[in-house]
Amino acid sequence: MNVLLDHLPEFRDGFLGTVSLTAASAAIALILGVLIAGCRVSPVPPLRYFGAAWVTLLRNTPLTLLFLVATFVVPQVLFPGLSAFTLAIAALGFYTSAFVCEAIRSGINTVPLGQAEAARSIGMTFFQTLRMIILPQATRTVIPPMSSIFIALTKNSAIAGAFSNVELFGVQKLLSDQGYDIVPIFIWVAIAYLVVTFSISGLFRLLERRLEVAR
């Protein structure tokens, strides 16, 4: 308990940093994931190829390598002056979007084909059908895997600490380097991660129950 009380500001900043990284990158991943999933099921071949390339590239690229590119290449070549936080949420968001995309695409595939055919028969476009008919029905089956994806995102945010971001795992390294006993530090860091992951899990369970009631 002493290590927590003696370094409460560091733990607080690390906790808020992890929450901020997770929330911001989750929003990016969700938006990109929906858009790329739309490309993956699009009747337009170039969009399908783009979606497939996006997912294949990002799912098979180590997250640490994406952080290296985001930190050392992007500011030099494309967008100079971006903060470490912005680069971190971009790396985490882009990486996670590939997994979100595949979860959403799996949910889309559970919707009976007749739903899309009926929508087209009354003159709805592909994007209207996707937005108004397919995605609302696919949401129910997408929620459980999305919970696991965002919990994994929380854990992946620990990598951001090695790239000038304040987060929980970085606090552990800071205090360990100062000579504090590593065991209590790990315990408090683990408890903080559990608070975040259980909150995400509880939120998605609530959404799942709400959608079950709406059936």
Buried (B, 14 or more C-beta within 10 A) or exposed (E): EEBBEEBEEBBEBBBEBBBBBBBBBBEBBBEBBBBBBBBBBBEEEEBBEBBEEBBEEBEEBEBEEBBBBBBEEBBEEEEEEBEBBBBBBBBBBBBBBBBBBBBBBBBBEEBEEEEBEEBBEEEBEBEEBBBEBBBEBBBBBBBEBBBBBBBEBBBBBBBBBBBEBBBBBBBBBBBEEEEBEEEBBEEBBEEBBEEBBEBBBEEBEEBBEEBEEEE
